């Protein structure tokens, strides 16, 4: 399981990057990018103001 970013709705605000306790998110090309370090904790989901992240 890992976080999945909807690149069509992500605005690249960085709230998820700041919220991630694993450091698994970064910004690339104006959108959030999830690395293999994702622990699927959901912190990014809660922090995203555009509901662009889900955990599956």
N, C-alpha and C positions, 0 to 999 in steps of 0.2 A: 504494500500500500504506500502511496505517496500523494503529495499535493499535485493538483493539476490546475494550470492557469489557463483561463479563457483569454487568449491573446486579442480577441476582438473587443472585449470589454475592459481589459486591464488598461489603466491610465498611467502606469509607471510612477505612482506616487511614493513608493518605497515603504509604506506602512508595514507591509508583510516582512520586508527585509529587517526592519527594526524589531519586529515582534518575534521573529524566529529564534528560539533558544539554541538551535543546532547550527546556525549560520548556513543553512542550506538554501537560502534564497539570495539572489542578486538581481540587479537590473541589467538588461542587455537589449539593445535596440529599442529602448523605451518601454519595455514590458518586464514583468517578473519572470525569472528563470529559476527552476527548481533543480538542485543538484542531487546526486545519489545519496547524499548525507541526510536526506529528509527522513524524519522519524514518524511522519504522519500524525503529529500531535494535535494539529488543528489550530495552533496559535495564529497562523497566517489567515486562516478562514475567518476567525473572529476579528482580526485587525483590518481586513480588506473593506474599504468603504463602498466598493462597487460590486461586491459579491462575485468577484471574478475567480475565486479560488475554491476548489472543492477537494475533499480527500476521499479517494476510492481505494 
